[in-house]
Amino acid sequence: MVSGHTNNHNQSDAYANVMRGQVLFNDSQLPKIIWNQIKILVISNKDEFDNERNLLVTETLPKLQQHFLTQGIYVDFVDCNFNWNFDLSKNPYHMRRYMKELKNAYQTSTGPFLLTFIGNKYGNIVLPIELSTPEYNNIKNAASDLGKNIKLLEEWYLLDDKSSPSMYKLKDPDENFSDIPPRSISTYDLNTCENHEWNEAYMYLADLFLSVLNEKSHMKSMHDIQLLSSVEILVNYATKLSPSGCMCILRQFDGLNERCKGSENYIDLLPGGRLDKIRQEKLKRFRESITNKLSNNENNEINLEGNQTIINIPWRDHTDSQSDDPDYQRYMRTLNASVFLRIKSLNQNYIDVSISNYFKSPEKSFYNEVLVHLTYYSKHSSHTCLGFEHFTERNYSFKHWLTVANTSEHYPYTIFGSRASGKTLLCTKIVQYLLNTLEKNVQCVIRYFNLTSKSRNISEVFTSICTQLSSLEHVPASNNEQYMNHIEYYHSALASLSKSQRPVILMIDGIEDITPPNQHASSVALYQALLQLLPPKVSVRKRNIQEKYAFSTNFYLNIIM
């Protein structure tokens, strides 16, 4: 853990980098928004940890919510397997959606975001969604050599010749079996029938892939095809995001083997009850990788080894369940306490090193406001804007405006257009172009109308912009909160930035999207302030929809350079 003094200094720099838009130059991800919630995804093999997942909901979660309620933090567990009869791992398209949910939990949870249960079973492998043409042909030929029926492979993997290069893609079972996802009484029979039909197809395809890759492992062309369980895929993805937010319960039933009564849900078995040695070997490697991923190194600020809990329980051959066994009951009590204490500890560690621990509530709120707009910008800037290179190279008015903005007074650059015409993407790409051109010497203020509860009208946006301008370098602090002085302060701040020769970009997107008619009169002064001549080195971009006023565009870009 870094020292308090150094940490405070680092957090002050982090706050300033967000206020000045400097974080847009970092190769790493943007800082996390400060959320007052703990959102944890719970993952495990289907049916292997039913008792544990039920314990989390009925005992651990209420206890956590009671504890964190006093801190204003909401706690929630997200478990796709809970009360759901379809196995997530059998549809790779479900896996894609769950990975998005996992990333959302990482971005919005204060500390822990993943709780994994791993037992004696590796679980079902996830079928590849895409296969290159050579991979598909190699799998098909190898399966034929092994005497496998390739009919289902040809039925479910179809050639997509529109992609470049062409590839084979797995049909989405949800589209082929439309009644699998619904869980209503009226569709129950169809759901059960289609679930059974897809389950048989999945089991055959999974066996085909595993057999081929095991028998042909020496072939170089097979090395890029990874057949992993849903649990391992999600754990690998989560630990890349942040190993410090990942918790893992490693439960080992001692004495469990394929001959034990009721073992089918707790160990990998082949048809006929034989032990699946291929998946058991995968489980061994997976457990070893967990230990490596959750081990400390010199860059760790928390004890990662505390994120994994290893519990051994003797297996009892009960006909019904293990739940009445004293050792199992002791394990459940230990699990409940362990999860509660670790989540509490991880949250505190996160707060200790988080920027939220060093600033007052108004500062944290404004930090979040700015970061939400920067995150939205970052998302849009990754999209492709057709014809943009032609615009920057051939559009004379833009090139002329950019040249004038660098040396003399100039008006803001304004884009007009109808709704859904691509103005938001265009203005975002223009700012990205300017940031790349001006490099790290530039400061940046970005606002998207109606993106947050504090950007619903021009008055809120203008006040917010003035507050952020006051945090930029070479700008005097604002100590007067009166409405009319916001306009005076705005021009004073721009003049100071121009004199300092420090370029500044101010982008406002969607100016007239949501301003109600009864606010137009009171907002005219603010519109006029944004439309006035700008000093050199100051660049403002504006995007508007329609021409109710002279300044009625949907994108406004003001660059002070």
C-alpha positions in Angstrom: 0.0 0.0 0.0 1.4 3.4 -0.9 1.9 6.0 1.8 -0.9 8.4 2.6 1.0 11.5 1.6 2.0 10.1 -1.8 -1.5 8.6 -2.4 -3.1 12.0 -1.7 -0.8 13.6 -4.2 -1.6 11.0 -6.8 -5.3 11.3 -6.3 -5.1 15.1 -6.7 -3.3 14.5 -10.0 -5.9 12.0 -11.0 -8.7 14.5 -10.3 -6.9 17.3 -12.2 -6.3 14.9 -15.2 -10.0 14.2 -15.4 -11.0 17.9 -15.1 -8.5 18.9 -17.8 -9.3 16.0 -20.1 -5.8 14.7 -20.0 -7.1 11.1 -19.3 -8.1 11.0 -23.0 -4.5 10.7 -23.9 -3.8 7.7 -21.7 -3.4 4.3 -23.4 -5.1 2.6 -20.5 -8.8 2.7 -19.7 -10.5 5.7 -18.3 -10.7 5.9 -14.5 -13.8 4.2 -13.0 -16.8 6.3 -12.1 -17.4 6.5 -8.4 -20.6 4.4 -7.8 -22.4 3.9 -4.5 -23.0 0.2 -5.2 -21.4 -3.2 -4.9 -22.5 -5.3 -7.9 -21.2 -8.9 -7.9 -21.7 -11.5 -10.6 -21.9 -15.0 -9.2 -20.7 -17.8 -11.5 -20.4 -21.5 -11.2 -21.3 -24.7 -13.1 -25.0 -25.3 -13.5 -26.4 -27.4 -10.6 -23.1 -27.9 -8.8 -23.5 -25.1 -6.3 -27.3 -24.7 -5.8 -27.0 -24.7 -2.0 -24.3 -22.1 -2.0 -26.1 -19.8 -4.3 -29.2 -20.1 -2.3 -27.2 -19.2 0.9 -25.8 -16.1 -0.8 -29.4 -14.8 -1.5 -31.1 -15.8 1.8 -28.3 -15.1 4.3 -25.2 -13.4 3.0 -26.9 -10.7 0.9 -29.3 -9.4 3.6 -26.3 -9.3 6.0 -24.3 -7.3 3.5 -27.1 -4.9 2.7 -27.7 -4.2 6.4 -24.0 -3.4 6.9 -23.6 -1.2 3.8 -26.9 0.6 4.2 -25.4 2.9 6.8 -22.7 3.9 4.2 -25.3 4.6 1.5 -24.0 1.7 -0.6 -26.4 -0.7 -2.4 -25.3 -4.4 -2.6 -26.6 -6.7 -5.3 -25.7 -10.3 -6.5 -26.3 -11.1 -10.2 -26.6 -14.9 -10.8 -27.8 -16.1 -14.2 -28.1 -19.7 -13.0 -30.4 -18.9 -10.1 -33.9 -20.3 -10.7 -33.0 -20.8 -14.4 -33.3 -24.2 -16.1 -31.0 -23.4 -19.1 -27.2 -23.9 -18.9 -25.4 -20.7 -19.8 -22.4 -22.6 -21.1 -24.4 -24.4 -23.8 -25.0 -21.2 -25.8 -21.9 -19.2 -26.5 -24.0 -16.2 -27.5 -25.3 -16.1 -23.9 -21.7 -16.1 -22.9 -21.0 -12.9 -24.9 -23.9 -11.1 -23.3 -22.8 -12.3 -19.8 -19.3 -11.0 -20.5 -20.8 -7.5 -21.2 -22.7 -7.8 -17.9 -19.4 -8.7 -16.2 -17.7 -5.6 -17.6 -20.6 -3.5 -16.5 -20.2 -4.9 -12.9 -16.5 -4.1 -13.0 -17.1 -0.5 -14.1 -19.9 0.2 -11.6 -19.0 -1.8 -8.5 -17.0 -0.2 -5.7 -14.5 -3.0 -5.2 -15.4 -6.6 -5.7 -17.4 -7.6 -8.9 -17.0 -11.3 -9.3 -17.6 -14.3 -7.0 -16.6 -17.7 -8.5 -17.4 -21.2 -7.2 -15.1 -24.0 -8.4 -15.5 -27.6 -7.3 -14.5 -31.1 -8.5 -16.1 -30.5 -11.9 -14.7 -28.6 -14.8 -18.1 -28.3 -16.5 -19.4 -28.0 -20.1 -17.1 -26.5 -22.7 -18.3 -23.4 -24.7 -18.5 -24.1 -28.4 -16.6 -21.7 -30.7 -18.9 -19.1 -32.3 -16.6 -18.7 -35.3 -14.2 -21.0 -37.1 -11.9 -19.9 -40.0 -12.4 -21.9 -43.2 -9.1 -23.9 -42.6 -10.1 -24.6 -39.0 -13.6 -25.8 -40.0 -12.2 -28.0 -42.8 -9.6 -29.5 -40.4 -12.2 -30.2 -37.7 -14.5 -31.8 -40.3 -11.8 -34.0 -41.9 -10.4 -35.1 -38.5 -13.9 -36.0 -37.3 -14.5 -38.1 -40.3 -11.2 -39.8 -39.8 -12.3 -40.7 -36.2 -15.6 -42.1 -37.5 -17.7 -39.2 -36.2 -21.0 -38.2 -37.8 -20.4 -34.6 -39.2 -24.1 -34.0 -40.0 -24.7 -31.7 -37.0 -21.4 -29.9 -37.6 -22.6 -29.1 -41.1 -26.1 -28.2 -39.9 -25.0 -25.8 -37.2 -21.9 -24.2 -38.6 -22.8 -22.2 -41.8 -20.4 -20.4 -44.1 -20.5 -16.6 -43.9 -19.0 -15.5 -47.2 -19.9 -11.9 -46.6 -17.2 -11.6 -43.9 -13.6 -11.0 -44.9 -12.0 -13.5 -44.8 -15.0 -15.9 -45.0 -15.6 -18.0 -42.0 -18.0 -20.5 -40.5 -20.4 -19.3 -37.8 -22.5 -21.2 -35.3 -26.2 -20.5 -35.6 -27.7 -18.9 -32.5 -29.8 -21.5 -30.7 -32.2 -18.8 -29.5 -33.0 -18.0 -33.1 -33.4 -21.6 -34.1 -35.3 -22.5 -31.0 -37.4 -19.5 -30.2 -39.1 -21.0 -27.2 -35.9 -21.8 -25.2 -35.5 -18.3 -23.6 -39.1 -17.7 -22.5 -40.0 -19.0 -19.0 -43.8 -18.6 -19.0 -46.3 -21.3 -18.2 -47.8 -21.1 -21.7 -44.4 -21.9 -23.3 -43.2 -24.5 -20.7 -43.8 -27.6 -22.9 -42.2 -26.1 -26.0 -39.4 -24.7 -23.9 -38.7 -28.2 -22.4 -38.9 -29.9 -25.8 -36.6 -27.4 -27.6 -34.2 -27.3 -24.7 -33.9 -31.1 -24.9 -33.4 -31.0 -28.7 -30.6 -28.4 -28.5 -29.1 -30.1 -25.5 -28.6 -33.3 -27.6 -27.1 -31.3 -30.5 -24.8 -29.4 -28.1 -23.6 -32.6 -26.3 -22.7 -34.2 -29.7 -20.9 -31.1 -31.0 -19.0 -30.7 -27.7 -17.9 -34.4 -27.8 -16.8 -34.0 -31.4 -14.7 -31.0 -30.7 -13.1 -32.5 -27.6 -12.3 -35.8 -29.3 -10.8 -34.1 -32.4 -8.7 -31.7 -30.4 -7.5 -34.4 -28.1 -6.6 -36.8 -30.9 -5.1 -34.2 -33.2 -3.4 -32.1 -30.5 -0.1 -32.5 -32.4 -1.6 -30.6 -35.4 -0.5 -26.9 -35.4 -3.8 -25.9 -37.1 -5.7 -27.0 -33.9 -3.7 -24.9 -31.4 -5.8 -21.7 -31.9 -9.1 -23.5 -31.0 -9.6 -23.2 -27.3 -12.3 -25.3 -25.7 -12.8 -23.8 -22.2 -15.7 -24.0 -19.7 -17.9 -21.0 -19.2 -16.5 -20.5 -15.7 -12.9 -20.4 -16.9 -13.7 -18.0 -19.8 -15.4 -15.6 -17.4 -12.7 -15.8 -14.8 -10.0 -15.2 -17.4 -11.9 -12.2 -18.7 -12.5 -10.8 -15.2 -8.9 -11.2 -14.0 -7.7 -9.2 -17.0 -10.1 -6.4 -16.0 -8.9 -6.4 -12.3 -7.8 -9.5 -10.3 -8.2 -7.5 -7.1 -12.0 -7.5 -7.6 -12.3 -11.2 -8.2 -13.1 -13.7 -5.4 -12.9 -17.4 -5.7 -14.2 -20.2 -3.5 -12.4 -23.5 -4.2 -14.4 -26.3 -2.8 -12.9 -29.8 -2.8 -15.0 -32.9 -2.0 -12.4 -35.4 -0.7 -13.1 -39.0 -1.7 -15.5 -38.1 -4.5 -15.2 -40.3 -7.6 -17.3 -41.6 -10.5 -18.6 -44.5 -8.4 -20.1 -42.4 -5.6 -23.8 -42.1 -5.4 -25.2 -38.7 -6.6 -21.8 -37.7 -8.1 -23.2 -36.7 -11.6 -23.6 -33.0 -10.6 -20.2 -32.8 -8.9 -17.7 -34.5 -11.2 -17.2 -34.7 -15.0 -18.6 -37.9 -16.4 -18.9 -39.4 -19.8 -22.0 -41.3 -21.0 -22.1 -44.6 -19.2 -20.7 -43.1 -16.0 -17.0 -43.1 -16.9 -14.8 -40.3 -15.6 -14.0 -37.7 -18.2 -10.3 -37.5 -18.0 -9.9 -34.7 -20.6 -12.1 -32.3 -18.6 -10.6 -33.3 -15.3 -7.1 -32.4 -16.7 -8.5 -29.1 -17.8 -9.8 -28.6 -14.2 -6.4 -29.2 -12.8 -4.8 -26.6 -15.0 -7.6 -24.2 -14.3 -7.2 -24.4 -10.6 -3.4 -23.8 -11.0 -4.1 -20.8 -13.1 -6.4 -19.4 -10.4 -3.6 -19.6 -7.9 -1.3 -17.8 -10.2 -3.8 -15.1 -11.1 -4.7 -14.4 -7.5 -1.2 -14.3 -6.1 0.6 -11.2 -4.9 3.3 -9.3 -6.8 5.1 -6.0 -6.1 2.4 -4.0 -7.9 -0.5 -5.3 -5.8 -1.9 -2.9 -3.3 -4.1 -5.5 -1.6 -3.5 -9.1 -0.5 -4.8 -11.0 -3.5 -4.2 -14.3 -1.9 -7.1 -13.4 0.5 -9.4 -13.4 -2.5 -9.4 -17.2 -2.8 -10.8 -19.5 -0.1 -9.9 -23.2 -0.3 -12.3 -25.5 1.6 -12.0 -29.3 1.8 -15.0 -31.4 2.8 -15.3 -35.2 3.0 -17.8 -36.7 0.6 -20.7 -38.6 2.1 -22.7 -41.1 0.1 -26.1 -39.7 1.0 -29.0 -40.6 -1.2 -30.6 -37.2 -1.0 -27.9 -34.5 -0.4 -24.9 -33.5 1.6 -26.9 -30.8 3.5 -27.5 -32.8 6.7 -23.8 -33.7 7.2 -22.2 -31.8 10.1 -19.0 -31.1 8.0 -21.1 -29.7 5.2 -23.1 -27.5 7.6 -19.8 -26.2 9.0 -18.6 -25.5 5.5 -21.7 -23.5 4.7 -21.3 -21.4 7.9 -17.6 -20.8 7.0 -18.6 -19.8 3.5 -21.2 -17.3 4.6 -18.7 -15.6 7.0 -15.8 -15.7 4.5 -17.8 -14.1 1.7 -19.2 -11.4 4.0 -15.8 -10.5 5.5 -14.0 -10.5 2.1 -16.5 -8.2 0.4 -16.4 -5.9 3.4 -12.5 -5.9 3.3 -12.3 -5.4 -0.5 -14.7 -2.5 -0.4 -12.7 -0.8 2.3 -9.5 -1.3 0.4 -11.0 0.1 -2.7 -12.2 3.2 -0.9 -8.8 3.6 0.8 -7.0 3.9 -2.6 -9.9 5.5 -4.4 -10.2 9.2 -5.3 -13.5 9.2 -3.4 -11.6 9.1 -0.1 -9.8 12.4 -0.7 -12.5 14.8 -1.8 -15.7 16.2 -0.4 -19.1 15.1 -1.7 -19.6 18.0 -4.2 -16.2 17.4 -5.7 -16.8 13.6 -6.1 -20.2 14.4 -7.7 -18.7 16.8 -10.2 -15.8 14.4 -10.9 -18.4 11.7 -11.8 -20.3 14.2 -14.0 -17.2 15.0 -16.0 -16.1 11.4 -16.2 -19.5 10.3 -17.5 -19.2 12.7 -20.4 -15.5 11.6 -21.1 -16.6 8.0 -21.0 -19.4 8.7 -23.5 -16.9 10.5 -25.7 -14.4 7.6 -25.5 -17.1 5.1 -26.6 -18.1 7.2 -29.6 -14.5 8.0 -30.6 -13.8 4.3 -31.2 -16.5 4.2 -33.9 -15.8 4.7 -37.6 -17.1 7.8 -39.3 -17.4 7.3 -43.0 -15.9 10.1 -45.1 -14.2 11.7 -42.1 -10.7 11.7 -43.7 -12.1 13.4 -46.7 -13.7 16.0 -44.4 -10.5 16.9 -42.6 -8.4 17.0 -45.8 -10.8 18.6 -48.3 -13.3 20.7 -46.3 -12.0 24.2 -46.9 -14.2 26.0 -44.3 -13.0 23.6 -41.5 -9.3 23.9 -42.5 -9.6 27.7 -42.7 -11.4 27.9 -39.4 -8.7 25.7 -37.7 -5.9 27.9 -39.1 -7.6 31.1 -38.0 -8.4 29.7 -34.5 -4.7 29.2 -33.9 -3.7 32.8 -34.6 -6.5 35.2 -34.2 -10.1 35.8 -33.0 -12.7 33.5 -34.4 -16.2 32.3 -34.1 -17.1 28.8 -32.8 -17.4 26.0 -35.3 -21.1 25.0 -35.6 -22.7 22.0 -37.2 -26.4 22.0 -38.2 -28.4 18.9 -39.1 -31.6 16.9 -38.5 -32.0 14.3 -35.9 -30.1 11.0 -36.2 -28.0 12.4 -39.1 -24.6 11.5 -37.4 -23.8 14.9 -35.9 -22.8 13.4 -32.5 -20.3 11.0 -34.1 -19.0 13.7 -36.4 -18.3 16.2 -33.6 -16.7 13.5 -31.5 -14.4 12.5 -34.3 -13.5 16.2 -34.9 -12.5 16.5 -31.2 -10.5 13.3 -31.5 -8.7 14.6 -34.6 -7.9 17.9 -32.8 -6.6 16.0 -29.7 -4.3 13.9 -32.0 -3.1 17.1 -33.8 -2.5 19.2 -30.7 -1.2 16.2 -28.6 -0.8 16.4 -24.8 -0.5 20.2 -24.6 -4.3 20.6 -25.0 -7.0 20.8 -22.3 -10.5 19.6 -23.1 -14.0 20.1 -21.8 -16.8 17.9 -23.2 -20.5 18.0 -22.7 -23.3 15.9 -24.2 -26.8 17.4 -23.6 -29.2 15.2 -21.6 -26.6 12.6 -20.9 -26.9 13.1 -17.2 -29.4 14.7 -14.8 -27.1 17.7 -14.6 -27.0 18.4 -18.4 -30.7 18.7 -19.2 -30.7 22.4 -20.3 -28.4 25.1 -21.4 -28.3 26.7 -17.9 -27.1 23.5 -16.2 -24.5 22.8 -18.9 -23.2 26.3 -18.9 -22.8 26.3 -15.1 -21.1 23.0 -15.3 -18.7 24.2 -17.9 -17.7 27.2 -15.9 -17.1 25.0 -12.9 -14.8 22.8 -14.9 -13.0 25.8 -16.5 -12.1 27.0 -13.0 -10.1 23.8 -12.5 -8.0 24.2 -15.6 -4.4 25.5 -15.5 -3.9 29.3 -15.9 -7.6 30.0 -15.1 -8.5 32.0 -12.0 -10.7 30.3 -9.5 -14.4 31.1 -9.5 -15.8 32.5 -6.2 -19.0 34.1 -7.4 -22.0 31.8 -8.0 -24.4 34.5 -9.3 -26.1 33.6 -12.6 -25.1 36.6 -14.7 -21.5 36.4 -13.5 -21.2 32.9 -15.0 -21.1 34.6 -18.4 -18.5 37.1 -17.2 -16.4 34.3 -15.7 -16.7 32.2 -18.9 -15.2 35.0 -21.1 -12.6 35.8 -18.4 -11.5 32.1 -18.3 -11.2 31.9 -22.1 -9.1 35.1 -22.2 -6.8 33.7 -19.5 -6.3 30.5 -21.4 -5.6 32.4 -24.6 -2.9 34.5 -22.9 -1.3 31.4 -21.5 -0.9 29.9 -25.0 -2.4 26.6 -23.7 -4.8 25.2 -26.3 -8.3 24.3 -25.0 -11.2 22.4 -26.7 -14.8 22.9 -25.6 -17.3 20.6 -27.2 -21.1 20.9 -26.6 -23.3 18.3 -28.3 -27.1 18.6 -28.7 -27.6 22.2 -27.7 -31.3 22.4 -28.7 -32.3 18.8 -28.1 -34.2 19.3 -24.9 -34.5 22.9 -24.0 -38.2 23.6 -23.5 -39.8 26.6 -25.1 -40.5 28.4 -21.8 -36.7 28.5 -21.2 -35.7 30.0 -24.5 -36.0 33.6 -23.3 -33.9 33.1 -20.2 -31.4 31.1 -22.1 -30.7 33.7 -24.9 -27.9 35.3 -22.9 -26.1 32.0 -22.5 -26.5 31.2 -26.2 -25.2 34.6 -27.1 -22.2 34.1 -24.8 -21.3 30.9 -26.5 -21.7 32.5 -30.0 -19.4 35.5 -29.4 -15.9 35.9 -30.9 -13.3 33.7 -29.2 -9.7 34.7 -28.5 -6.8 32.8 -30.2 -6.1 29.2 -29.0 -9.7 28.8 -27.9 -11.8 26.3 -29.9 -15.5 25.7 -29.4 -17.6 23.1 -31.2 -21.4 23.2 -31.2 -23.9 20.7 -32.6 -27.5 21.8 -33.0 -30.7 20.5 -34.6 -32.8 23.3 -36.0 -32.7 27.0 -36.5 -34.9 28.6 -33.8 -32.1 31.0 -33.0 -28.9 31.9 -34.7 -27.3 29.5 -32.3 -29.6 26.5 -32.8 -27.2 23.8 -33.9 -26.8 20.4 -32.4 -23.0 20.5 -32.1 -20.9 23.3 -30.7 -17.1 23.2 -30.7 -15.0 25.9 -29.3 -11.3 25.6 -29.6 -8.9 27.9 -27.8 -5.5 27.3 -29.3 
